[in-house]
Structure formats: C-alpha cells, structure tokens
C-alpha cells in the first residue's frame, strides 16, 4: 500500500465571525486506517469534519488522493426527524436508491436490499417502523447502514457511539474492524476513549489546534492530553484537490 495518505490537511484554519475555531491544523489520514479525533467540548472536532466534507469555508488546504472513486459516507452527530413526516425506515433508505418517489412504493429488489442492510446493522424487521419513533441508538445505526451502501472509500463518523448500549457499541467496534480489513478509511470523532483505544490506528488530539497525535495507547496516556480530555465513556470546493 502506498505511503501517500488518503486525506491530507495542511494548515487548515477556520473562523466564524471573529472566533477562531481551527488554528493551522495539519494531519494525515492514512488509507485503510481508523483515525480518531478526540478533544474537549468546543475543540473544533465537528467543525473539522465539516471542512473535510466541504460544508464550510476554510483557509489552508485539504488534499484528497482518491484511489477508488472518492465516495464518502457520513454519519452526523445529530439528525433531526420531523415527527409529523410519515416516513418509515424503508422509505428513508429507499429515497436515494430508486428514481421513483417512495410515495408510489418501493420496488421488490430494493426492498430486499434494504432488509439486508438492516439485517447487517442488527436492525432486523425495523423497515416498517416510522423513522420519527426510533431511539437515538437505532437512528444512528440506520444512518450508518445508509452511509455504508454502497461501500464508501472514506467513512466519516461524528460520535458514532452516542446513544448506543454496550452491546450495540461492541457491534460498532466489530463493524469498524471489518471495514478497515476491507480497505475502507475511517475518520471519526469520539468521546469514548476506551473504544478509541480498542479500534483506532491513530489519534489526533484537537483543541482548536493539534495538541499531539500518534498511536492511541501512547497518545492518550500523555499527561497534557489527560488534562484536557473529558472523562467518561468514553471541503470548500476551491480548497480541495482530487488526485488520481
């Protein structure tokens, strides 16, 4: 495998009005690795993900060296569902997978595909349930199933363990290991430090700027890192270049 990172951030800074949210952040996300960003509340972790996704302007550079087409899967930290919207889990997962509006029904082959997606996510027989009544953990797993079909080259996760019980969190860890084995690169924000120690290949500690980065066991043990981390369970288009 090439030593060239899949994603390279070079002196990325970001201001919102007068507030400096990111200050000259540089980091490499290696191909086929699970790279986790940790840091205190307000450190700019989610903001950094929005920059990588091209959802907010920034200075500096974010360079992508795609190898397999550059598909990105994304699971946000929060996802608001209008309780008055009569959308089932099957409807939601079918929305971007068929050209016909889901109000006219879901095709039989897609219905089987959705059922298989939910089976793999540990949500068997959930397709008929309204999206608005799902628990936080169930909704997060539906969003992950959506992000993984078709399989992305880069998977970006913002607090994927939030709202998950111990069993579901363990399933998430198994899923992350399987994705890494299949060559998917994962960039993830997490507060669950024990989970980070178990699944991460590399950790970046962020507090608006990079505090330190390296292997999880060594990095998280540093006194200056422990002092700022919470306890507990724990791309603008003009700035991004896609290389062949």
C-alpha positions in Angstrom: 0.0 0.0 0.0 1.3 3.5 -0.8 2.5 5.7 2.0 0.5 8.6 0.5 -2.4 9.5 2.8 -5.9 9.3 1.6 -6.6 12.8 3.1 -4.0 15.4 4.0 -4.9 18.6 5.9 -2.3 21.4 5.6 -2.5 24.4 7.9 -6.3 24.4 8.0 -7.8 27.4 9.8 -11.4 28.4 10.2 -13.1 31.4 11.6 -16.8 32.0 12.3 -17.3 35.8 12.5 -14.4 36.8 14.8 -14.0 33.5 16.6 -11.1 31.2 15.6 -12.4 27.7 15.6 -9.5 25.9 14.0 -5.9 27.1 14.0 -3.4 25.8 11.4 -4.5 22.1 11.8 -2.3 19.7 9.9 -2.9 15.9 9.9 -2.7 12.9 7.5 -5.4 10.3 7.3 -3.8 7.0 6.1 -5.5 4.7 3.7 -7.3 1.8 5.3 -6.9 3.2 8.9 -9.3 4.2 11.6 -8.2 7.7 12.5 -10.0 9.2 15.5 -10.1 12.9 16.6 -10.6 13.5 20.3 -10.6 16.6 22.4 -12.6 18.7 24.8 -16.0 20.2 24.1 -15.7 23.2 21.8 -12.3 22.0 20.4 -13.5 22.2 16.8 -13.8 18.4 16.1 -17.1 18.6 14.3 -16.1 21.8 12.6 -13.0 20.0 11.2 -15.3 17.3 9.8 -17.4 19.9 8.0 -14.3 21.3 6.5 -13.2 17.9 5.1 -16.8 17.4 3.8 -16.7 20.8 2.0 -19.6 22.2 4.0 -17.8 25.3 5.4 -15.1 27.6 4.0 -11.6 27.5 5.4 -8.0 28.6 4.7 -5.2 26.2 4.1 -5.5 23.0 2.0 -7.3 19.7 2.2 -5.9 17.3 -0.4 -7.6 14.0 -1.3 -5.7 11.2 -3.0 -8.7 9.0 -4.1 -8.0 5.5 -5.3 -11.5 4.1 -5.7 -13.7 6.9 -7.0 -13.8 9.0 -3.9 -17.2 8.0 -2.5 -17.7 9.4 1.1 -20.1 8.0 3.6 -21.1 10.3 6.5 -23.0 9.8 9.8 -23.6 13.2 11.6 -23.6 13.8 15.3 -27.3 14.7 15.2 -30.1 14.2 12.7 -33.5 15.9 13.2 -36.6 14.0 12.1 -39.9 15.8 11.8 -42.4 13.7 13.8 -45.2 14.7 11.5 -43.4 13.3 8.5 -44.9 9.8 7.6 -41.6 8.2 6.6 -40.7 4.7 7.5 -37.1 3.3 7.8 -37.6 1.6 4.5 -38.8 4.8 2.8 -35.7 6.7 4.2 -33.3 4.1 2.9 -35.0 3.9 -0.4 -35.1 7.6 -1.1 -31.7 7.8 -2.7 -31.7 4.3 -4.1 -34.6 4.4 -6.6 -35.7 7.1 -9.1 -39.4 6.6 -8.4 -40.7 8.6 -5.5 -41.2 6.3 -2.5 -44.8 7.5 -2.1 -45.5 5.3 -5.1 -43.9 2.3 -3.4 -40.6 0.6 -3.1 -39.6 -2.0 -5.7 -39.2 -5.6 -4.6 -35.5 -5.9 -5.3 -34.8 -2.7 -3.4 -37.0 -3.9 -0.6 -34.8 -7.0 -0.3 -31.7 -4.8 -0.4 -33.0 -2.6 2.4 -33.8 -5.6 4.5 -30.3 -6.9 4.0 -28.8 -3.5 5.1 -30.9 -3.5 8.2 -30.0 -7.2 9.0 -26.3 -6.3 8.8 -26.9 -3.4 11.1 -28.6 -5.5 13.7 -32.0 -3.9 13.0 -33.9 -6.8 11.5 -37.6 -6.2 10.8 -37.3 -2.5 11.5 -38.1 -1.4 8.0 -41.8 -0.7 8.7 -41.2 1.4 11.8 -41.6 5.2 11.4 -38.3 7.0 11.4 -39.5 9.5 13.9 -40.1 6.9 16.7 -36.6 5.3 16.6 -34.4 5.6 19.7 -31.2 7.6 19.3 -29.2 4.5 19.0 -31.5 2.9 16.5 -31.5 6.0 14.3 -27.7 6.2 14.5 -27.5 2.6 13.2 -29.9 3.3 10.4 -27.7 6.3 9.4 -24.7 4.1 9.4 -26.4 1.5 7.2 -27.3 4.3 4.8 -23.7 5.5 4.8 -22.3 2.1 4.0 -24.4 1.2 1.0 -22.6 1.3 -1.4 -19.4 0.8 0.4 -17.5 4.2 0.6 -13.8 4.8 0.2 -13.9 7.2 3.2 -16.4 6.9 6.1 -16.7 10.0 8.3 -18.4 9.4 11.7 -19.3 12.1 14.3 -19.7 10.5 17.7 -21.0 7.1 16.3 -21.2 5.5 19.8 -23.5 8.2 21.2 -26.8 6.7 22.3 -25.7 3.1 21.8 -25.9 0.5 24.6 -23.0 -1.7 25.4 -24.0 -4.5 23.0 -24.5 -2.1 20.1 -21.3 -0.3 20.9 -19.5 -3.6 20.6 -21.2 -4.3 17.3 -20.0 -0.9 16.1 -16.4 -1.8 17.0 -16.7 -5.1 15.1 -18.0 -3.2 12.1 -15.2 -0.7 12.2 -12.6 -3.5 12.3 -14.3 -5.3 9.4 -14.4 -2.0 7.4 -10.7 -1.5 8.0 -10.0 -5.0 6.8 -11.9 -4.3 3.6 -9.8 -1.2 2.9 -12.3 1.5 4.0 -10.7 4.5 5.6 -12.5 5.8 8.7 -12.2 9.4 10.1 -14.1 9.6 13.3 -14.8 11.9 16.2 -15.3 10.2 19.6 -15.5 10.9 23.3 -15.4 7.1 24.2 -11.7 6.8 25.0 -11.9 3.1 25.8 -13.4 2.4 22.4 -10.8 4.7 20.8 -8.0 2.6 22.4 -9.5 -0.6 21.0 -10.2 0.4 17.4 -8.0 3.4 16.4 -4.8 3.1 14.4 -4.0 6.8 15.0 -5.4 9.5 17.2 -5.3 13.3 16.8 -5.9 15.3 19.9 -7.5 18.6 19.0 -8.1 21.8 21.0 -8.7 24.2 18.1 -5.1 23.4 17.1 -3.4 20.0 17.2 -2.2 19.2 20.7 -0.5 16.0 19.7 -1.1 12.9 17.5 0.1 9.3 17.3 -0.8 5.8 18.3 -3.8 5.7 20.7 -2.2 4.0 23.7 0.8 6.3 23.8 -1.0 9.5 22.9 -3.9 9.2 25.3 -1.6 8.4 28.2 0.2 11.8 27.9 -0.4 14.0 31.0 -1.1 17.1 28.8 -3.7 15.1 26.9 -5.4 13.6 30.0 -5.6 17.1 31.4 -7.9 18.4 28.6 -9.9 15.4 27.7 -13.4 14.9 29.3 -13.7 11.8 31.5 -16.4 9.2 30.9 -17.2 6.7 28.2 -15.7 7.2 26.8 -14.0 20.5 1.9 -14.7 24.3 0.2 -14.5 23.3 -3.5 -11.7 25.8 -4.2 -9.6 24.3 -1.5 -9.8 20.6 -2.2 -7.8 18.9 -4.9 -8.6 15.4 -6.0 -5.5 13.5 -7.2 -5.6 10.4 -9.5 
